[in-house]
Amino acid sequence: MAGETHMSTTAAGTAIATARSTGRGGPWATLVAVALGVIMVALDGTIVAIANPAIGKSLHASLSDLQWITNGYLLALAVFLVTAGKLGDRFGHKSMFLVGVVGFAASSGIIGLSGSIGLIIAFRVLQGVFGALLQPAALGLLREAFPRERLNIAIGIWGAAIGLSTAAGPIVGGLLVEHVNWQWVFFVNLPVGALALILGLLVLGRNHRVDRGSRADIPGIALLSVAMFALVFGVIKASDFGWGNWRTIGLFAGAAVFAVLFILRERSAADPLLPLGLFRSRSLSIGTVLMVLMAFAMFGSLFFVTFYLQLVHGLSPVQSGVRLLPMTAGMVVGSPIAGALIGRIGPRGPIATGMAAVAIAMFGLSRLPIDASAGLTSLWFVILGLGLSVVMVGATEVIVGNAPVQLSGVASGVQQAAMQVGGALGTAVLGAVMTARVGSVLNGHWTDQHLPALTPAQVDAAKSAVAGGVAPVPPGTKEEIAALITKASNLSFLDGMHLAFTVAAVVAVVAVGLSLMIRRSRNESSAPAVPHA
């Protein structure tokens, strides 16, 4: 009892000392404040997709316009993340976080009031910029607020908040679109942003400029921005242009050239945007790759689950969101447990186990029948959610924890950028794999239903729609023929989805091997600056 009393007194004393040193609430209050801001961004990542059909109908927008509602946001977010992290290190993570919260909420409100698709796209780009300011700053604040031995738990709770809000997006969005209007998909950010701002002003500590002596690396910012834009834009447009098209190749070549120029610039810059010495840490480098691979498998494969549930199973958006709740439960439960476990035994074993669980779940999903029950999908979604939570928390801790405090913003920007690039790559690459598979099996399923064989031109014209879960039934088709076309299309879609999940499972297996090379984070809060490469 005496030992417990002493530990409690020590903990209380530490909390009081922390509060006095920051001038505000302690680490846990900081966690609540930054979680609210990140919840707003994570919710926005999935809630908007549900509103796209209603936006298109209301504003007479084309499919390309609707795609740019998402693509403009993702491009701005991916391009600006590392720069935003550096700004947080230089000017203070509290300032950047609060600016990001205000800007994100304000641009959301303007989008809701917009009467043209052009304004919506423009302010979605602005949303991406403010989201980029907010997210690395949130992790930077956690890195500053929590002692090294408790950072894992904080990241675990932070990950659970992201998982819950991401999964809540389709449900909340479906309810708002069905029962109010699409504008409220954006207006919902206003009260969340206001609460995050008020709490941030009340509880966040003083604005620490952890890298106050650095100067802006304008050439580095320009080179990295162009490289990231070319890479992400190339990935986004590859399915439209074609992977072998000169425009796609040109974008990827341009990304490579500007990436090399950026590296050369950073090697010689007095105050580099991204000190390359960060990547001398093997664990940090591997953690960055793992974040890319995790996002590749997660976003790339789950992109098709919504089509499977809504267009093959015929569920509504809200029902589809409910069907995905077991994965959310896995992430919410698994994230804080993963944080505590990683703090005890280190990141290598938990991350490897988590990636193995992701691989198993992806393999199970690659065998789903066309009429899979809720129980069967729930089993694989729970395993997937648990595995993803461990990997996300572990890889984040490895990246942020292996960076010194004065570069915590840059490291957080690297972590977020890796996730964005991985998600974009996964959606594009697995989309191409799925479309190719649909094109190869469509005619077989078509003739199996005793329908006339399709010409190569007809297959080429239909495969993209079928890969999106849409059966190409011509207007005026008899009901019995339409049913046969729908069955052939659904079976073709299922074959494509199975292959996409199989590829995602293979990627997860590769990640298991990489995760075994990780070491426990070595930096303490007083870690020295990382030397230039």
MIKEMAR-17797 format. One record per residue (C-alpha): residue in three letters; x, y, z. Coordinates in steps of 0.25 Angstrom, whole numbers, padded with zeros to 4 digits, always signed. Example, Ala and Ser with C-alpha at 12.3 -4.5 7.8 and 13.67 -1.06 7.14 Angstrom:
<pts>
ALA+0049-0018+0031SER+0055-0004+0029
</pts>
This chain:
<pts>
MET+0000+0000+0000ALA+0011+0009+0003GLY+0018+0007-0010GLU+0004+0010-0017THR+0002+0022-0009HIS+0016+0027-0013MET+0014+0024-0027SER+0000+0032-0027THR+0007+0043-0020THR+0018+0043-0030ALA+0008+0043-0042ALA+0000+0054-0036GLY+0013+0062-0034THR+0017+0060-0048ALA+0003+0064-0053ILE+0003+0077-0045ALA+0018+0080-0050THR+0013+0078-0064ALA+0001+0087-0063ARG+0010+0098-0057SER+0021+0097-0067THR+0011+0098-0079GLY+0002+0108-0072ARG-0011+0099-0076GLY-0016+0085-0074GLY-0007+0073-0074PRO-0004+0062-0085TRP-0018+0056-0084ALA-0025+0069-0086THR-0016+0072-0098LEU-0020+0058-0104VAL-0035+0061-0103ALA-0033+0075-0110VAL-0024+0069-0121ALA-0033+0057-0123LEU-0045+0066-0126GLY-0038+0074-0137VAL-0033+0061-0143ILE-0047+0055-0142MET-0053+0066-0150VAL-0042+0063-0162ALA-0044+0048-0161LEU-0059+0049-0161ASP-0058+0058-0173GLY-0050+0048-0181THR-0062+0038-0182ILE-0074+0046-0179VAL-0073+0054-0192ALA-0073+0042-0201ILE-0087+0039-0197ALA-0092+0053-0201ASN-0086+0052-0215PRO-0098+0047-0222ALA-0107+0057-0216ILE-0097+0069-0219GLY-0097+0064-0233LYS-0112+0064-0234SER-0114+0077-0227LEU-0103+0085-0235HIS-0103+0077-0248ALA-0089+0073-0247SER-0082+0063-0256LEU-0075+0051-0251SER-0061+0058-0253ASP-0066+0070-0244LEU-0070+0060-0233GLN-0057+0053-0234TRP-0049+0066-0232ILE-0057+0069-0219THR-0049+0057-0213ASN-0036+0058-0222GLY-0034+0073-0219TYR-0035+0071-0205LEU-0025+0059-0205LEU-0015+0066-0214ALA-0015+0078-0205LEU-0013+0070-0192ALA-0002+0061-0198VAL+0006+0072-0204PHE+0006+0081-0192LEU+0007+0071-0180VAL+0023+0071-0179THR+0023+0086-0180ALA+0012+0088-0170GLY+0020+0079-0160LYS+0032+0088-0162LEU+0024+0100-0160GLY+0019+0094-0147ASP+0033+0092-0142ARG+0037+0106-0146PHE+0025+0114-0141GLY+0019+0105-0131HIS+0010+0093-0132LYS-0001+0100-0123SER-0002+0112-0133MET-0002+0103-0145PHE-0013+0093-0139LEU-0022+0105-0135VAL-0020+0111-0149GLY-0023+0098-0156VAL-0036+0096-0147VAL-0042+0110-0150GLY-0038+0109-0165PHE-0044+0095-0167ALA-0057+0098-0160ALA-0058+0111-0167SER-0056+0106-0181SER-0066+0094-0178GLY-0076+0105-0175ILE-0073+0112-0187ILE-0075+0099-0195GLY-0088+0097-0189LEU-0093+0111-0194SER-0087+0109-0208GLY-0096+0109-0220SER-0086+0104-0230ILE-0078+0092-0232GLY-0066+0101-0235LEU-0066+0108-0221ILE-0068+0094-0215ILE-0055+0089-0221ALA-0047+0102-0218PHE-0051+0101-0203ARG-0049+0086-0203VAL-0034+0089-0207LEU-0034+0100-0196GLN-0039+0089-0186GLY-0028+0080-0190VAL-0017+0091-0187PHE-0023+0094-0173GLY-0024+0079-0171ALA-0010+0078-0174LEU-0007+0089-0164LEU-0015+0082-0153GLN-0011+0067-0154PRO+0004+0068-0152ALA+0002+0079-0141ALA-0007+0069-0134LEU+0004+0058-0133GLY+0014+0069-0130LEU+0006+0073-0118LEU+0005+0059-0113ARG+0020+0057-0115GLU+0023+0070-0106ALA+0012+0067-0096PHE+0015+0052-0092PRO+0027+0046-0086ARG+0034+0036-0095GLU+0029+0024-0087ARG+0014+0028-0089LEU+0014+0033-0103ASN+0010+0019-0108ILE-0003+0020-0100ALA-0006+0034-0105ILE-0004+0030-0119GLY-0013+0018-0117ILE-0024+0026-0112TRP-0022+0036-0123GLY-0023+0024-0133ALA-0036+0019-0127ALA-0042+0033-0129ILE-0038+0033-0143GLY-0043+0019-0146LEU-0057+0023-0139SER-0059+0036-0147THR-0054+0030-0160ALA-0064+0018-0159ALA-0075+0028-0154GLY-0074+0036-0167PRO-0083+0027-0176ILE-0093+0026-0165VAL-0094+0040-0161GLY-0093+0045-0175GLY-0104+0035-0180LEU-0113+0040-0168LEU-0111+0055-0172VAL-0113+0053-0187GLU-0125+0044-0185HIS-0132+0053-0174VAL-0127+0067-0176ASN-0118+0071-0188TRP-0104+0069-0193GLN-0100+0083-0188TRP-0100+0078-0174VAL-0089+0068-0177PHE-0080+0080-0177PHE-0088+0089-0166VAL-0086+0077-0156ASN-0071+0082-0156LEU-0075+0095-0150PRO-0079+0091-0136VAL-0068+0080-0135GLY-0058+0091-0139ALA-0063+0101-0129LEU-0062+0091-0118ALA-0048+0087-0122LEU-0044+0102-0123ILE-0050+0106-0109LEU-0043+0093-0103GLY-0030+0096-0110LEU-0030+0110-0105LEU-0033+0106-0090VAL-0024+0094-0089LEU-0013+0094-0098GLY+0000+0099-0092ARG+0009+0110-0097ASN+0013+0111-0111HIS+0027+0105-0112ARG+0035+0107-0124VAL+0043+0095-0124ASP+0052+0099-0136ARG+0051+0114-0135GLY+0065+0116-0141SER+0062+0110-0154ARG+0059+0118-0167ALA+0049+0115-0178ASP+0055+0106-0188ILE+0047+0112-0200PRO+0054+0104-0211GLY+0052+0091-0203ILE+0037+0094-0201ALA+0035+0097-0216LEU+0043+0084-0220LEU+0036+0075-0211SER+0022+0081-0214VAL+0024+0079-0229ALA+0029+0065-0227MET+0017+0061-0217PHE+0007+0067-0227ALA+0013+0060-0239LEU+0013+0047-0231VAL-0001+0047-0225PHE-0007+0054-0238GLY-0001+0043-0246VAL-0007+0032-0237ILE-0021+0038-0237LYS-0021+0040-0252ALA-0014+0027-0256SER-0028+0020-0257ASP-0033+0030-0267PHE-0020+0032-0275GLY-0016+0018-0275TRP-0003+0013-0267GLY+0005+0012-0280ASN+0000+0026-0285TRP+0010+0037-0288ARG+0003+0046-0278THR+0004+0036-0267ILE+0018+0033-0270GLY+0022+0047-0271LEU+0016+0051-0257PHE+0023+0039-0250ALA+0036+0043-0257GLY+0034+0057-0253ALA+0032+0053-0239ALA+0045+0045-0239VAL+0053+0057-0245PHE+0048+0067-0235ALA+0049+0057-0223VAL+0064+0055-0227LEU+0066+0070-0228PHE+0059+0071-0214ILE+0069+0061-0208LEU+0081+0069-0214ARG+0075+0082-0209GLU+0073+0076-0195ARG+0087+0071-0194SER+0093+0084-0196ALA+0083+0093-0189ALA+0087+0100-0176ASP+0073+0099-0171PRO+0066+0087-0179LEU+0051+0085-0180LEU+0053+0071-0177PRO+0067+0067-0171LEU+0071+0054-0178GLY+0078+0050-0165LEU+0064+0046-0160PHE+0065+0034-0169ARG+0078+0029-0163SER+0069+0023-0153ARG+0066+0009-0159SER+0053+0008-0151LEU+0048+0021-0155SER+0050+0018-0170ILE+0044+0004-0168GLY+0032+0011-0161THR+0030+0020-0172VAL+0030+0009-0182LEU+0020+0001-0173MET+0011+0013-0173VAL+0011+0013-0188LEU+0008-0002-0189MET-0003-0002-0178ALA-0010+0009-0185PHE-0008+0003-0198ALA-0015-0010-0193MET-0026-0003-0185PHE-0031+0008-0194GLY-0028+0000-0207SER-0036-0012-0203LEU-0047-0006-0194PHE-0050+0004-0206PHE-0057-0008-0212VAL-0065-0013-0200THR-0074-0001-0201PHE-0078-0005-0215TYR-0079-0020-0211LEU-0089-0016-0200GLN-0097-0006-0207LEU-0098-0010-0221VAL-0096-0025-0220HIS-0103-0027-0207GLY-0113-0016-0209LEU-0111-0009-0196SER-0113+0006-0193PRO-0101+0015-0189VAL-0105+0015-0175GLN-0107-0001-0175SER-0093-0002-0181GLY-0087+0007-0170VAL-0094-0002-0160ARG-0088-0014-0166LEU-0074-0008-0165LEU-0076-0005-0150PRO-0069-0018-0146MET-0056-0013-0153THR-0058+0000-0145ALA-0060-0007-0132GLY-0047-0015-0135MET-0039-0002-0137VAL-0045+0005-0125VAL-0042-0006-0116GLY-0029-0010-0122SER-0022+0004-0122PRO-0021+0007-0107ILE-0017-0008-0105ALA-0007-0007-0116GLY-0001+0006-0110ALA+0000-0001-0096LEU+0006-0013-0101ILE+0017-0006-0110GLY+0021+0002-0098ARG+0024-0011-0090ILE+0030-0020-0101GLY+0034-0011-0112PRO+0028-0009-0126ARG+0034-0020-0134GLY+0026-0032-0129PRO+0012-0025-0128ILE+0014-0019-0142ALA+0018-0032-0148THR+0006-0039-0142GLY-0003-0027-0146MET+0001-0028-0161ALA+0000-0044-0160ALA-0015-0041-0155VAL-0017-0032-0167ALA-0012-0042-0177ILE-0021-0053-0171ALA-0033-0044-0172MET-0030-0039-0186PHE-0028-0054-0190GLY-0042-0057-0183LEU-0049-0046-0190SER-0043-0051-0204ARG-0052-0063-0202LEU-0065-0056-0199PRO-0077-0062-0206ILE-0087-0053-0214ASP-0097-0055-0203ALA-0088-0054-0191SER-0095-0053-0177ALA-0093-0042-0167GLY-0086-0052-0158LEU-0076-0056-0168THR-0072-0042-0172SER-0072-0037-0157LEU-0062-0048-0154TRP-0052-0043-0164PHE-0055-0028-0161VAL-0052-0030-0147ILE-0039-0037-0150LEU-0035-0026-0160GLY-0039-0015-0150LEU-0030-0021-0139GLY-0018-0023-0148LEU-0019-0009-0154SER-0020-0003-0141VAL-0007-0009-0136VAL+0000-0005-0149MET-0005+0009-0149VAL-0001+0012-0135GLY+0012+0004-0136ALA+0017+0010-0149THR+0013+0024-0144GLU+0020+0022-0131VAL+0033+0017-0139ILE+0033+0029-0148VAL+0030+0040-0137GLY+0037+0033-0126ASN+0050+0032-0133ALA+0050+0047-0137PRO+0055+0057-0127VAL+0045+0066-0121GLN+0050+0078-0130LEU+0047+0070-0142SER+0034+0064-0137GLY+0025+0073-0147VAL+0033+0068-0159ALA+0033+0054-0154SER+0018+0055-0153GLY+0017+0061-0167VAL+0025+0049-0172GLN+0015+0039-0165GLN+0003+0046-0171ALA+0009+0048-0185ALA+0012+0033-0185MET-0002+0029-0181GLN-0008+0038-0192VAL+0002+0033-0203GLY-0001+0019-0199GLY-0016+0021-0199ALA-0015+0027-0213LEU-0006+0016-0218GLY-0015+0005-0213THR-0027+0011-0218ALA-0021+0013-0232VAL-0013+0000-0233LEU-0023-0009-0228GLY-0034-0002-0236ALA-0025-0005-0248VAL-0024-0020-0244MET-0038-0021-0242THR-0042-0015-0255ALA-0033-0024-0262ARG-0038-0036-0255VAL-0052-0032-0258GLY-0049-0030-0273SER-0043-0044-0274VAL-0055-0052-0267LEU-0067-0044-0272ASN-0069-0051-0285GLY-0068-0065-0278HIS-0079-0061-0267TRP-0087-0054-0278THR-0088-0067-0287ASP-0090-0076-0274GLN-0103-0068-0273HIS-0107-0072-0287LEU-0105-0058-0292PRO-0099-0055-0305ALA-0084-0054-0305LEU-0078-0039-0304THR-0068-0034-0314PRO-0055-0029-0309ALA-0060-0014-0311GLN-0072-0017-0303VAL-0064-0024-0291ASP-0055-0012-0292ALA-0067-0002-0291ALA-0073-0010-0279LYS-0062-0014-0270SER-0060-0001-0263ALA-0075+0000-0260VAL-0075-0014-0255ALA-0062-0012-0247GLY-0070-0001-0240GLY-0081-0011-0236VAL-0091-0006-0247ALA-0097-0016-0257PRO-0098-0010-0271VAL-0113-0013-0273PRO-0118-0005-0286PRO-0130+0003-0284GLY-0143-0004-0288THR-0137-0018-0285LYS-0146-0029-0281GLU-0146-0032-0266GLU-0142-0047-0268ILE-0130-0042-0277ALA-0126-0031-0268ALA-0126-0041-0256LEU-0116-0050-0264ILE-0107-0038-0268THR-0107-0033-0253LYS-0103-0047-0248ALA-0092-0048-0259SER-0087-0034-0255ASN-0087-0037-0240LEU-0079-0050-0242SER-0069-0043-0250PHE-0068-0032-0239LEU-0066-0042-0229ASP-0055-0049-0236GLY-0048-0035-0238MET-0050-0032-0223HIS-0044-0046-0219LEU-0032-0043-0227ALA-0031-0029-0221PHE-0032-0034-0207THR-0021-0045-0210VAL-0011-0035-0215ALA-0014-0027-0202ALA-0011-0039-0194VAL+0002-0041-0201VAL+0006-0027-0198ALA+0003-0029-0184VAL+0011-0042-0183VAL+0023-0034-0189ALA+0020-0023-0178VAL+0021-0034-0168GLY+0036-0037-0172LEU+0039-0022-0172SER+0033-0020-0158LEU+0043-0031-0152MET+0054-0021-0155ILE+0049-0010-0146ARG+0056-0007-0133ARG+0050+0000-0120SER+0050+0015-0121ARG+0063+0021-0116ASN+0060+0036-0114GLU+0056+0042-0101SER+0050+0056-0100SER+0064+0062-0099ALA+0069+0055-0111PRO+0079+0064-0119ALA+0076+0069-0133VAL+0077+0060-0145PRO+0090+0063-0153HIS+0089+0067-0167ALA+0091+0055-0177
</pts>
